[in-house]
Amino acid sequence: MASVRRKYFINTAHLKIYEGKLKIAHLIVAVIVFISVMASDYPRSSPANWISFVSMAAFWTSAVLLFLHCINAVVLLSVVPWGLLELGYTCIWTFFWFVSGCVAADYASQGAGDAFAVAAFFSFVGMIIFGFNAFIYYKKWREGALSANQPPRTTTTTTTTPPQPPNVDVPKY
C-alpha cells in the first residue's frame, strides 16, 4: 500500500480561481472602507467603530483564509469542513457589510461627511462581493464538495430495457 506524503507548499493556483480573486477583492474593499472611515471627521463615533470592526474583521479573516489556501493547509487539514466554514463566514459577512453600508449611509446623510458616503458605497460593494462568494460556496455545498480536497459528487443513472422478442419475419398472405 503506497502512502501519500502530504506537505505544505506555495499554491499560487488558488489566486487564479474565483475564490482566490474574491478573497483579494475582500482585502482591497476592507482596506478602502477602513481608511475612509478613519480619515473622516468622526473616526471614534459609534458608527465608525462598527464599520471599522466589520472591515478589519473581514480583512484579517480573509487574509488568514487566503494564506491557508496558499500554503495548501486546507487540503492537509481535511478534518475541518472548509466549504461549510467559508459558506457560513461569507453569509454572515454579507449581512454585516449590508448593515455597515446602511449605518454609513445614514451617518453620511446626517452630515458626517463624504468619507462615510464612500464607506457606504464600498460597504455595499463588499456586500456584493461576499454575497457572490457565498453563492459560489453554496453551489459547491449543493454539489457535495464540502472541503477543498473533495471533488464534487456525481451520480450516474443506469437504465435497463426489458429483452425484446426476436424479430421474426411473418409471411404475408
VMD Tcl script that builds the backbone (N, CA, C; Angstrom):
set m [mol new atoms 519]
animate dup $m
set s [atomselect $m all]
$s set {name element resname resid chain x y z} {
  {N N MET 1 A 0.847 -1.177 0.000}
  {CA C MET 1 A 0.000 0.000 0.000}
  {C C MET 1 A 0.889 1.236 0.000}
  {N N ALA 2 A 0.738 2.054 -0.989}
  {CA C ALA 2 A 1.563 3.249 -1.107}
  {C C ALA 2 A 0.996 4.350 -0.222}
  {N N SER 3 A 1.874 5.037 0.451}
  {CA C SER 3 A 1.430 6.139 1.296}
  {C C SER 3 A 1.667 7.452 0.556}
  {N N VAL 4 A 0.739 8.332 0.723}
  {CA C VAL 4 A 0.840 9.644 0.103}
  {C C VAL 4 A 1.404 10.595 1.137}
  {N N ARG 5 A 2.497 11.230 0.787}
  {CA C ARG 5 A 3.105 12.178 1.709}
  {C C ARG 5 A 2.503 13.547 1.458}
  {N N ARG 6 A 1.889 14.063 2.486}
  {CA C ARG 6 A 1.286 15.387 2.382}
  {C C ARG 6 A 2.269 16.412 2.915}
  {N N LYS 7 A 2.290 17.566 2.288}
  {CA C LYS 7 A 3.191 18.609 2.758}
  {C C LYS 7 A 2.634 19.977 2.382}
  {N N TYR 8 A 3.186 20.948 3.048}
  {CA C TYR 8 A 2.832 22.325 2.745}
  {C C TYR 8 A 3.649 22.790 1.548}
  {N N PHE 9 A 3.034 23.564 0.695}
  {CA C PHE 9 A 3.746 24.179 -0.411}
  {C C PHE 9 A 2.983 25.429 -0.824}
  {N N ILE 10 A 3.650 26.268 -1.556}
  {CA C ILE 10 A 3.021 27.502 -2.009}
  {C C ILE 10 A 2.109 27.174 -3.192}
  {N N ASN 11 A 0.829 27.418 -3.001}
  {CA C ASN 11 A -0.182 27.094 -4.000}
  {C C ASN 11 A -0.664 28.392 -4.644}
  {N N THR 12 A 0.065 28.855 -5.644}
  {CA C THR 12 A -0.324 30.106 -6.297}
  {C C THR 12 A -1.509 29.913 -7.238}
  {N N ALA 13 A -1.858 28.674 -7.529}
  {CA C ALA 13 A -3.009 28.420 -8.401}
  {C C ALA 13 A -4.309 28.890 -7.750}
  {N N HIS 14 A -4.341 28.937 -6.423}
  {CA C HIS 14 A -5.557 29.393 -5.741}
  {C C HIS 14 A -5.857 30.860 -6.046}
  {N N LEU 15 A -4.829 31.629 -6.325}
  {CA C LEU 15 A -5.025 33.046 -6.620}
  {C C LEU 15 A -5.648 33.272 -7.997}
  {N N LYS 16 A -5.687 32.227 -8.815}
  {CA C LYS 16 A -6.200 32.366 -10.177}
  {C C LYS 16 A -7.639 31.902 -10.326}
  {N N ILE 17 A -8.213 31.306 -9.289}
  {CA C ILE 17 A -9.602 30.867 -9.363}
  {C C ILE 17 A -10.491 31.922 -8.711}
  {N N TYR 18 A -11.818 31.762 -8.890}
  {CA C TYR 18 A -12.756 32.753 -8.365}
  {C C TYR 18 A -12.570 33.005 -6.875}
  {N N GLU 19 A -12.450 31.934 -6.091}
  {CA C GLU 19 A -12.361 32.107 -4.647}
  {C C GLU 19 A -11.138 32.925 -4.256}
  {N N GLY 20 A -10.010 32.677 -4.902}
  {CA C GLY 20 A -8.799 33.432 -4.603}
  {C C GLY 20 A -8.911 34.890 -5.004}
  {N N LYS 21 A -9.459 35.126 -6.194}
  {CA C LYS 21 A -9.632 36.509 -6.652}
  {C C LYS 21 A -10.623 37.260 -5.771}
  {N N LEU 22 A -11.667 36.567 -5.330}
  {CA C LEU 22 A -12.646 37.222 -4.465}
  {C C LEU 22 A -12.060 37.529 -3.092}
  {N N LYS 23 A -11.182 36.665 -2.588}
  {CA C LYS 23 A -10.533 36.963 -1.306}
  {C C LYS 23 A -9.634 38.193 -1.428}
  {N N ILE 24 A -8.959 38.335 -2.548}
  {CA C ILE 24 A -8.149 39.537 -2.772}
  {C C ILE 24 A -9.057 40.767 -2.837}
  {N N ALA 25 A -10.204 40.631 -3.485}
  {CA C ALA 25 A -11.172 41.738 -3.528}
  {C C ALA 25 A -11.693 42.051 -2.131}
  {N N HIS 26 A -11.899 41.014 -1.290}
  {CA C HIS 26 A -12.308 41.244 0.108}
  {C C HIS 26 A -11.291 42.138 0.796}
  {N N LEU 27 A -10.017 41.804 0.622}
  {CA C LEU 27 A -8.956 42.559 1.295}
  {C C LEU 27 A -8.942 44.014 0.831}
  {N N ILE 28 A -9.051 44.231 -0.461}
  {CA C ILE 28 A -8.992 45.591 -1.005}
  {C C ILE 28 A -10.174 46.427 -0.519}
  {N N VAL 29 A -11.375 45.870 -0.584}
  {CA C VAL 29 A -12.569 46.613 -0.154}
  {C C VAL 29 A -12.500 46.916 1.338}
  {N N ALA 30 A -12.056 45.956 2.133}
  {CA C ALA 30 A -11.977 46.173 3.580}
  {C C ALA 30 A -11.002 47.299 3.915}
  {N N VAL 31 A -9.879 47.349 3.227}
  {CA C VAL 31 A -8.904 48.418 3.482}
  {C C VAL 31 A -9.467 49.771 3.057}
  {N N ILE 32 A -10.141 49.828 1.919}
  {CA C ILE 32 A -10.725 51.094 1.457}
  {C C ILE 32 A -11.759 51.606 2.457}
  {N N VAL 33 A -12.628 50.719 2.936}
  {CA C VAL 33 A -13.654 51.134 3.901}
  {C C VAL 33 A -13.000 51.601 5.196}
  {N N PHE 34 A -12.021 50.864 5.682}
  {CA C PHE 34 A -11.361 51.239 6.935}
  {C C PHE 34 A -10.670 52.599 6.808}
  {N N ILE 35 A -9.946 52.804 5.719}
  {CA C ILE 35 A -9.237 54.076 5.535}
  {C C ILE 35 A -10.223 55.235 5.407}
  {N N SER 36 A -11.313 55.020 4.684}
  {CA C SER 36 A -12.270 56.121 4.518}
  {C C SER 36 A -12.926 56.499 5.841}
  {N N VAL 37 A -13.196 55.528 6.693}
  {CA C VAL 37 A -13.807 55.840 7.993}
  {C C VAL 37 A -12.790 56.503 8.920}
  {N N MET 38 A -11.563 56.014 8.914}
  {CA C MET 38 A -10.550 56.599 9.792}
  {C C MET 38 A -10.126 57.990 9.333}
  {N N ALA 39 A -10.313 58.298 8.052}
  {CA C ALA 39 A -9.973 59.625 7.541}
  {C C ALA 39 A -11.132 60.608 7.664}
  {N N SER 40 A -12.234 60.172 8.216}
  {CA C SER 40 A -13.407 61.042 8.341}
  {C C SER 40 A -13.223 62.018 9.504}
  {N N ASP 41 A -14.199 62.893 9.661}
  {CA C ASP 41 A -14.168 63.850 10.766}
  {C C ASP 41 A -14.555 63.202 12.095}
  {N N TYR 42 A -15.176 62.027 12.042}
  {CA C TYR 42 A -15.651 61.350 13.258}
  {C C TYR 42 A -15.149 59.904 13.310}
  {N N PRO 43 A -13.836 59.701 13.432}
  {CA C PRO 43 A -13.318 58.325 13.395}
  {C C PRO 43 A -13.576 57.525 14.674}
  {N N ARG 44 A -13.984 58.180 15.746}
  {CA C ARG 44 A -14.219 57.469 17.010}
  {C C ARG 44 A -15.691 57.422 17.396}
  {N N SER 45 A -16.567 57.693 16.462}
  {CA C SER 45 A -18.001 57.620 16.746}
  {C C SER 45 A -18.453 56.161 16.736}
  {N N SER 46 A -19.629 55.920 17.260}
  {CA C SER 46 A -20.163 54.550 17.293}
  {C C SER 46 A -20.334 53.954 15.897}
  {N N PRO 47 A -20.886 54.695 14.933}
  {CA C PRO 47 A -20.964 54.117 13.583}
  {C C PRO 47 A -19.589 53.797 13.002}
  {N N ALA 48 A -18.625 54.671 13.247}
  {CA C ALA 48 A -17.273 54.421 12.739}
  {C C ALA 48 A -16.668 53.187 13.397}
  {N N ASN 49 A -16.938 52.996 14.686}
  {CA C ASN 49 A -16.420 51.806 15.367}
  {C C ASN 49 A -17.009 50.532 14.778}
  {N N TRP 50 A -18.310 50.529 14.493}
  {CA C TRP 50 A -18.940 49.341 13.901}
  {C C TRP 50 A -18.375 49.061 12.509}
  {N N ILE 51 A -18.270 50.113 11.693}
  {CA C ILE 51 A -17.759 49.938 10.335}
  {C C ILE 51 A -16.303 49.479 10.373}
  {N N SER 52 A -15.526 50.022 11.295}
  {CA C SER 52 A -14.131 49.598 11.436}
  {C C SER 52 A -14.033 48.143 11.868}
  {N N PHE 53 A -14.904 47.736 12.787}
  {CA C PHE 53 A -14.912 46.330 13.210}
  {C C PHE 53 A -15.214 45.412 12.034}
  {N N VAL 54 A -16.247 45.739 11.271}
  {CA C VAL 54 A -16.632 44.888 10.138}
  {C C VAL 54 A -15.504 44.821 9.115}
  {N N SER 55 A -14.926 45.963 8.791}
  {CA C SER 55 A -13.895 45.973 7.753}
  {C C SER 55 A -12.622 45.264 8.202}
  {N N MET 56 A -12.183 45.490 9.431}
  {CA C MET 56 A -10.945 44.852 9.868}
  {C C MET 56 A -11.130 43.364 10.175}
  {N N ALA 57 A -12.281 42.978 10.686}
  {CA C ALA 57 A -12.530 41.546 10.894}
  {C C ALA 57 A -12.600 40.829 9.548}
  {N N ALA 58 A -13.231 41.453 8.565}
  {CA C ALA 58 A -13.273 40.863 7.223}
  {C C ALA 58 A -11.875 40.792 6.626}
  {N N PHE 59 A -11.091 41.839 6.822}
  {CA C PHE 59 A -9.732 41.859 6.283}
  {C C PHE 59 A -8.894 40.734 6.866}
  {N N TRP 60 A -8.841 40.643 8.187}
  {CA C TRP 60 A -7.961 39.651 8.812}
  {C C TRP 60 A -8.445 38.227 8.594}
  {N N THR 61 A -9.744 38.013 8.620}
  {CA C THR 61 A -10.251 36.663 8.375}
  {C C THR 61 A -9.986 36.248 6.936}
  {N N SER 62 A -10.221 37.136 6.001}
  {CA C SER 62 A -9.946 36.814 4.596}
  {C C SER 62 A -8.455 36.622 4.357}
  {N N ALA 63 A -7.628 37.420 5.022}
  {CA C ALA 63 A -6.181 37.272 4.868}
  {C C ALA 63 A -5.708 35.922 5.397}
  {N N VAL 64 A -6.218 35.514 6.552}
  {CA C VAL 64 A -5.829 34.213 7.115}
  {C C VAL 64 A -6.311 33.078 6.215}
  {N N LEU 65 A -7.551 33.152 5.745}
  {CA C LEU 65 A -8.067 32.102 4.856}
  {C C LEU 65 A -7.296 32.055 3.539}
  {N N LEU 66 A -6.953 33.208 2.986}
  {CA C LEU 66 A -6.156 33.234 1.763}
  {C C LEU 66 A -4.782 32.618 2.006}
  {N N PHE 67 A -4.173 32.933 3.130}
  {CA C PHE 67 A -2.875 32.353 3.471}
  {C C PHE 67 A -2.974 30.840 3.621}
  {N N LEU 68 A -4.015 30.353 4.302}
  {CA C LEU 68 A -4.181 28.906 4.478}
  {C C LEU 68 A -4.382 28.200 3.141}
  {N N HIS 69 A -5.097 28.836 2.234}
  {CA C HIS 69 A -5.258 28.243 0.902}
  {C C HIS 69 A -3.947 28.276 0.128}
  {N N CYS 70 A -3.183 29.356 0.282}
  {CA C CYS 70 A -1.943 29.496 -0.482}
  {C C CYS 70 A -0.829 28.582 0.009}
  {N N ILE 71 A -0.876 28.131 1.250}
  {CA C ILE 71 A 0.138 27.178 1.717}
  {C C ILE 71 A -0.398 25.755 1.733}
  {N N ASN 72 A -1.560 25.553 1.143}
  {CA C ASN 72 A -2.160 24.227 0.991}
  {C C ASN 72 A -2.608 23.625 2.320}
  {N N ALA 73 A -2.822 24.436 3.323}
  {CA C ALA 73 A -3.221 23.918 4.636}
  {C C ALA 73 A -4.638 23.380 4.630}
  {N N VAL 74 A -5.506 23.894 3.771}
  {CA C VAL 74 A -6.888 23.412 3.760}
  {C C VAL 74 A -6.972 21.982 3.258}
  {N N VAL 75 A -6.037 21.578 2.413}
  {CA C VAL 75 A -6.012 20.190 1.954}
  {C C VAL 75 A -5.457 19.293 3.047}
  {N N LEU 76 A -4.450 19.778 3.751}
  {CA C LEU 76 A -3.835 18.966 4.802}
  {C C LEU 76 A -4.722 18.854 6.031}
  {N N LEU 77 A -5.490 19.873 6.310}
  {CA C LEU 77 A -6.398 19.852 7.457}
  {C C LEU 77 A -7.800 19.491 6.975}
  {N N SER 78 A -7.913 18.324 6.398}
  {CA C SER 78 A -9.185 17.928 5.791}
  {C C SER 78 A -10.247 17.574 6.824}
  {N N VAL 79 A -9.882 17.567 8.104}
  {CA C VAL 79 A -10.854 17.293 9.160}
  {C C VAL 79 A -11.850 18.450 9.264}
  {N N VAL 80 A -11.376 19.644 8.982}
  {CA C VAL 80 A -12.209 20.841 9.065}
  {C C VAL 80 A -13.057 20.938 7.795}
  {N N PRO 81 A -14.357 21.107 7.925}
  {CA C PRO 81 A -15.195 21.281 6.723}
  {C C PRO 81 A -15.065 22.707 6.184}
  {N N TRP 82 A -14.017 22.948 5.408}
  {CA C TRP 82 A -13.688 24.296 4.957}
  {C C TRP 82 A -14.797 24.919 4.129}
  {N N GLY 83 A -15.444 24.125 3.314}
  {CA C GLY 83 A -16.520 24.672 2.484}
  {C C GLY 83 A -17.653 25.231 3.316}
  {N N LEU 84 A -18.081 24.474 4.316}
  {CA C LEU 84 A -19.152 24.958 5.198}
  {C C LEU 84 A -18.690 26.141 6.033}
  {N N LEU 85 A -17.452 26.093 6.487}
  {CA C LEU 85 A -16.909 27.190 7.287}
  {C C LEU 85 A -16.902 28.482 6.476}
  {N N GLU 86 A -16.417 28.405 5.247}
  {CA C GLU 86 A -16.366 29.612 4.420}
  {C C GLU 86 A -17.752 30.026 3.940}
  {N N LEU 87 A -18.650 29.070 3.746}
  {CA C LEU 87 A -20.032 29.418 3.405}
  {C C LEU 87 A -20.666 30.209 4.545}
  {N N GLY 88 A -20.513 29.734 5.768}
  {CA C GLY 88 A -21.056 30.455 6.919}
  {C C GLY 88 A -20.421 31.820 7.097}
  {N N TYR 89 A -19.096 31.868 6.958}
  {CA C TYR 89 A -18.372 33.130 7.101}
  {C C TYR 89 A -18.828 34.154 6.063}
  {N N THR 90 A -18.935 33.737 4.804}
  {CA C THR 90 A -19.320 34.695 3.766}
  {C C THR 90 A -20.783 35.121 3.899}
  {N N CYS 91 A -21.641 34.222 4.359}
  {CA C CYS 91 A -23.048 34.611 4.577}
  {C C CYS 91 A -23.166 35.633 5.706}
  {N N ILE 92 A -22.480 35.380 6.809}
  {CA C ILE 92 A -22.529 36.308 7.942}
  {C C ILE 92 A -21.949 37.664 7.546}
  {N N TRP 93 A -20.823 37.637 6.841}
  {CA C TRP 93 A -20.208 38.914 6.490}
  {C C TRP 93 A -20.958 39.632 5.377}
  {N N THR 94 A -21.723 38.936 4.572}
  {CA C THR 94 A -22.614 39.615 3.626}
  {C C THR 94 A -23.621 40.457 4.397}
  {N N PHE 95 A -24.188 39.872 5.438}
  {CA C PHE 95 A -25.137 40.609 6.282}
  {C C PHE 95 A -24.443 41.762 7.006}
  {N N PHE 96 A -23.252 41.519 7.567}
  {CA C PHE 96 A -22.528 42.575 8.275}
  {C C PHE 96 A -22.183 43.737 7.341}
  {N N TRP 97 A -21.775 43.443 6.099}
  {CA C TRP 97 A -21.474 44.512 5.154}
  {C C TRP 97 A -22.731 45.297 4.810}
  {N N PHE 98 A -23.876 44.612 4.718}
  {CA C PHE 98 A -25.136 45.312 4.454}
  {C C PHE 98 A -25.459 46.276 5.592}
  {N N VAL 99 A -25.363 45.793 6.824}
  {CA C VAL 99 A -25.639 46.654 7.982}
  {C C VAL 99 A -24.637 47.801 8.033}
  {N N SER 100 A -23.380 47.508 7.767}
  {CA C SER 100 A -22.343 48.529 7.769}
  {C C SER 100 A -22.619 49.595 6.715}
  {N N GLY 101 A -23.044 49.182 5.534}
  {CA C GLY 101 A -23.379 50.144 4.486}
  {C C GLY 101 A -24.562 51.011 4.866}
  {N N CYS 102 A -25.569 50.399 5.492}
  {CA C CYS 102 A -26.741 51.172 5.936}
  {C C CYS 102 A -26.360 52.176 7.017}
  {N N VAL 103 A -25.532 51.747 7.961}
  {CA C VAL 103 A -25.087 52.642 9.037}
  {C C VAL 103 A -24.277 53.796 8.459}
  {N N ALA 104 A -23.357 53.488 7.550}
  {CA C ALA 104 A -22.529 54.541 6.957}
  {C C ALA 104 A -23.367 55.501 6.115}
  {N N ALA 105 A -24.328 54.976 5.369}
  {CA C ALA 105 A -25.185 55.843 4.551}
  {C C ALA 105 A -26.038 56.753 5.431}
  {N N ASP 106 A -26.560 56.213 6.520}
  {CA C ASP 106 A -27.367 57.020 7.436}
  {C C ASP 106 A -26.522 58.111 8.080}
  {N N TYR 107 A -25.324 57.743 8.517}
  {CA C TYR 107 A -24.448 58.712 9.168}
  {C C TYR 107 A -23.997 59.784 8.174}
  {N N ALA 108 A -23.771 59.397 6.918}
  {CA C ALA 108 A -23.389 60.377 5.893}
  {C C ALA 108 A -24.543 61.322 5.593}
  {N N SER 109 A -25.776 60.813 5.625}
  {CA C SER 109 A -26.932 61.672 5.350}
  {C C SER 109 A -27.201 62.655 6.485}
  {N N GLN 110 A -26.668 62.360 7.671}
  {CA C GLN 110 A -26.829 63.264 8.810}
  {C C GLN 110 A -25.739 64.324 8.859}
  {N N GLY 111 A -24.895 64.367 7.839}
  {CA C GLY 111 A -23.880 65.411 7.764}
  {C C GLY 111 A -22.530 65.010 8.309}
  {N N ALA 112 A -22.233 63.729 8.378}
  {CA C ALA 112 A -20.943 63.285 8.911}
  {C C ALA 112 A -19.820 63.417 7.901}
  {N N GLY 113 A -20.139 63.675 6.667}
  {CA C GLY 113 A -19.092 63.905 5.676}
  {C C GLY 113 A -19.098 62.887 4.552}
  {N N ASP 114 A -18.305 63.226 3.539}
  {CA C ASP 114 A -18.229 62.376 2.356}
  {C C ASP 114 A -17.488 61.070 2.612}
  {N N ALA 115 A -16.657 61.033 3.627}
  {CA C ALA 115 A -15.919 59.802 3.917}
  {C C ALA 115 A -16.873 58.668 4.263}
  {N N PHE 116 A -17.952 58.988 4.948}
  {CA C PHE 116 A -18.932 57.952 5.273}
  {C C PHE 116 A -19.751 57.556 4.047}
  {N N ALA 117 A -19.933 58.478 3.103}
  {CA C ALA 117 A -20.601 58.115 1.845}
  {C C ALA 117 A -19.735 57.145 1.050}
  {N N VAL 118 A -18.431 57.394 1.036}
  {CA C VAL 118 A -17.505 56.465 0.378}
  {C C VAL 118 A -17.523 55.118 1.089}
  {N N ALA 119 A -17.518 55.157 2.417}
  {CA C ALA 119 A -17.571 53.911 3.192}
  {C C ALA 119 A -18.870 53.159 2.928}
  {N N ALA 120 A -19.967 53.887 2.782}
  {CA C ALA 120 A -21.248 53.237 2.485}
  {C C ALA 120 A -21.203 52.563 1.120}
  {N N PHE 121 A -20.690 53.274 0.125}
  {CA C PHE 121 A -20.610 52.695 -1.218}
  {C C PHE 121 A -19.769 51.419 -1.216}
  {N N PHE 122 A -18.581 51.500 -0.635}
  {CA C PHE 122 A -17.707 50.329 -0.650}
  {C C PHE 122 A -18.186 49.233 0.298}
  {N N SER 123 A -18.968 49.582 1.298}
  {CA C SER 123 A -19.589 48.540 2.124}
  {C C SER 123 A -20.594 47.739 1.307}
  {N N PHE 124 A -21.351 48.420 0.475}
  {CA C PHE 124 A -22.287 47.702 -0.396}
  {C C PHE 124 A -21.548 46.904 -1.469}
  {N N VAL 125 A -20.416 47.427 -1.934}
  {CA C VAL 125 A -19.582 46.648 -2.858}
  {C C VAL 125 A -19.078 45.390 -2.152}
  {N N GLY 126 A -18.634 45.547 -0.901}
  {CA C GLY 126 A -18.204 44.385 -0.121}
  {C C GLY 126 A -19.329 43.389 0.083}
  {N N MET 127 A -20.539 43.898 0.305}
  {CA C MET 127 A -21.696 43.013 0.456}
  {C C MET 127 A -21.917 42.201 -0.819}
  {N N ILE 128 A -21.789 42.831 -1.965}
  {CA C ILE 128 A -21.982 42.124 -3.235}
  {C C ILE 128 A -20.885 41.081 -3.438}
  {N N ILE 129 A -19.650 41.440 -3.137}
  {CA C ILE 129 A -18.538 40.501 -3.313}
  {C C ILE 129 A -18.692 39.310 -2.376}
  {N N PHE 130 A -18.975 39.567 -1.110}
  {CA C PHE 130 A -19.161 38.467 -0.165}
  {C C PHE 130 A -20.390 37.641 -0.529}
  {N N GLY 131 A -21.449 38.294 -1.000}
  {CA C GLY 131 A -22.644 37.556 -1.407}
  {C C GLY 131 A -22.379 36.646 -2.590}
  {N N PHE 132 A -21.615 37.129 -3.561}
  {CA C PHE 132 A -21.261 36.288 -4.704}
  {C C PHE 132 A -20.391 35.123 -4.259}
  {N N ASN 133 A -19.464 35.394 -3.358}
  {CA C ASN 133 A -18.618 34.326 -2.826}
  {C C ASN 133 A -19.454 33.306 -2.063}
  {N N ALA 134 A -20.425 33.776 -1.302}
  {CA C ALA 134 A -21.320 32.855 -0.589}
  {C C ALA 134 A -22.111 32.012 -1.573}
  {N N PHE 135 A -22.543 32.609 -2.678}
  {CA C PHE 135 A -23.268 31.860 -3.704}
  {C C PHE 135 A -22.395 30.755 -4.296}
  {N N ILE 136 A -21.126 31.056 -4.547}
  {CA C ILE 136 A -20.206 30.041 -5.077}
  {C C ILE 136 A -20.047 28.900 -4.083}
  {N N TYR 137 A -19.861 29.235 -2.802}
  {CA C TYR 137 A -19.713 28.179 -1.794}
  {C C TYR 137 A -21.015 27.406 -1.607}
  {N N TYR 138 A -22.147 28.069 -1.751}
  {CA C TYR 138 A -23.428 27.372 -1.654}
  {C C TYR 138 A -23.575 26.364 -2.792}
  {N N LYS 139 A -23.211 26.786 -4.013}
  {CA C LYS 139 A -23.272 25.857 -5.139}
  {C C LYS 139 A -22.357 24.660 -4.909}
  {N N LYS 140 A -21.160 24.909 -4.387}
  {CA C LYS 140 A -20.245 23.797 -4.102}
  {C C LYS 140 A -20.820 22.883 -3.029}
  {N N TRP 141 A -21.463 23.473 -2.043}
  {CA C TRP 141 A -22.068 22.665 -0.983}
  {C C TRP 141 A -23.186 21.803 -1.547}
  {N N ARG 142 A -24.008 22.370 -2.432}
  {CA C ARG 142 A -25.095 21.608 -3.047}
  {C C ARG 142 A -24.569 20.480 -3.932}
  {N N GLU 143 A -23.397 20.691 -4.540}
  {CA C GLU 143 A -22.795 19.650 -5.371}
  {C C GLU 143 A -22.111 18.579 -4.541}
  {N N GLY 144 A -21.903 18.851 -3.267}
  {CA C GLY 144 A -21.285 17.871 -2.390}
  {C C GLY 144 A -19.814 18.088 -2.128}
  {N N ALA 145 A -19.232 19.135 -2.641}
  {CA C ALA 145 A -17.819 19.418 -2.388}
  {C C ALA 145 A -17.724 20.258 -1.121}
  {N N LEU 146 A -17.608 19.595 0.015}
  {CA C LEU 146 A -17.626 20.309 1.292}
  {C C LEU 146 A -16.264 20.828 1.702}
  {N N SER 147 A -15.199 20.245 1.208}
  {CA C SER 147 A -13.880 20.755 1.554}
  {C C SER 147 A -13.050 20.867 0.288}
  {N N ALA 148 A -11.889 21.467 0.425}
  {CA C ALA 148 A -11.075 21.767 -0.743}
  {C C ALA 148 A -10.515 20.514 -1.407}
  {N N ASN 149 A -10.405 19.418 -0.684}
  {CA C ASN 149 A -9.800 18.231 -1.265}
  {C C ASN 149 A -10.821 17.188 -1.679}
  {N N GLN 150 A -12.082 17.525 -1.704}
  {CA C GLN 150 A -13.105 16.588 -2.137}
  {C C GLN 150 A -13.682 17.053 -3.465}
  {N N PRO 151 A -13.686 16.172 -4.461}
  {CA C PRO 151 A -14.320 16.555 -5.721}
  {C C PRO 151 A -15.830 16.552 -5.569}
  {N N PRO 152 A -16.534 17.246 -6.420}
  {CA C PRO 152 A -17.990 17.235 -6.336}
  {C C PRO 152 A -18.544 15.829 -6.565}
  {N N ARG 153 A -19.640 15.543 -5.876}
  {CA C ARG 153 A -20.280 14.242 -6.045}
  {C C ARG 153 A -20.962 14.180 -7.398}
  {N N THR 154 A -20.817 13.052 -8.048}
  {CA C THR 154 A -21.531 12.847 -9.297}
  {C C THR 154 A -22.369 11.594 -9.157}
  {N N THR 155 A -23.505 11.613 -9.767}
  {CA C THR 155 A -24.365 10.437 -9.738}
  {C C THR 155 A -24.547 9.944 -11.156}
  {N N THR 156 A -24.565 8.640 -11.282}
  {CA C THR 156 A -24.802 8.048 -12.588}
  {C C THR 156 A -26.105 7.278 -12.535}
  {N N THR 157 A -26.824 7.345 -13.600}
  {CA C THR 157 A -28.102 6.656 -13.688}
  {C C THR 157 A -27.998 5.600 -14.781}
  {N N THR 158 A -28.384 4.391 -14.432}
  {CA C THR 158 A -28.369 3.298 -15.391}
  {C C THR 158 A -29.801 2.868 -15.648}
  {N N THR 159 A -30.157 2.792 -16.894}
  {CA C THR 159 A -31.500 2.324 -17.240}
  {C C THR 159 A -31.375 1.017 -18.003}
  {N N THR 160 A -32.257 0.117 -17.702}
  {CA C THR 160 A -32.267 -1.164 -18.410}
  {C C THR 160 A -33.601 -1.307 -19.121}
  {N N THR 161 A -33.555 -1.921 -20.268}
  {CA C THR 161 A -34.781 -2.175 -21.016}
  {C C THR 161 A -35.043 -3.671 -21.009}
  {N N PRO 162 A -36.296 -4.064 -20.949}
  {CA C PRO 162 A -36.583 -5.499 -20.942}
  {C C PRO 162 A -36.198 -6.119 -22.286}
  {N N PRO 163 A -35.868 -7.385 -22.272}
  {CA C PRO 163 A -35.471 -8.026 -23.535}
  {C C PRO 163 A -36.619 -8.022 -24.538}
  {N N GLN 164 A -36.291 -7.818 -25.783}
  {CA C GLN 164 A -37.272 -7.780 -26.863}
  {C C GLN 164 A -37.370 -9.169 -27.500}
  {N N PRO 165 A -38.563 -9.545 -27.941}
  {CA C PRO 165 A -38.663 -10.836 -28.632}
  {C C PRO 165 A -37.890 -10.765 -29.949}
  {N N PRO 166 A -37.416 -11.891 -30.404}
  {CA C PRO 166 A -36.648 -11.874 -31.658}
  {C C PRO 166 A -37.512 -11.401 -32.822}
  {N N ASN 167 A -36.877 -10.735 -33.733}
  {CA C ASN 167 A -37.566 -10.208 -34.901}
  {C C ASN 167 A -37.771 -11.353 -35.903}
  {N N VAL 168 A -38.985 -11.816 -35.998}
  {CA C VAL 168 A -39.298 -12.941 -36.876}
  {C C VAL 168 A -40.105 -12.410 -38.057}
  {N N ASP 169 A -39.698 -12.785 -39.228}
  {CA C ASP 169 A -40.451 -12.382 -40.413}
  {C C ASP 169 A -41.704 -13.241 -40.526}
  {N N VAL 170 A -42.820 -12.594 -40.523}
  {CA C VAL 170 A -44.096 -13.291 -40.649}
  {C C VAL 170 A -44.505 -13.222 -42.118}
  {N N PRO 171 A -44.805 -14.365 -42.726}
  {CA C PRO 171 A -45.187 -14.323 -44.151}
  {C C PRO 171 A -46.512 -13.596 -44.336}
  {N N LYS 172 A -46.607 -12.850 -45.410}
  {CA C LYS 172 A -47.828 -12.110 -45.720}
  {C C LYS 172 A -48.681 -12.962 -46.654}
  {N N TYR 173 A -49.950 -13.108 -46.437}
  {CA C TYR 173 A -50.879 -13.895 -47.252}
  {C C TYR 173 A -51.774 -13.021 -47.996}
}
mol reanalyze $m
mol bondsrecalc $m
mol representation Tube
mol addrep $m
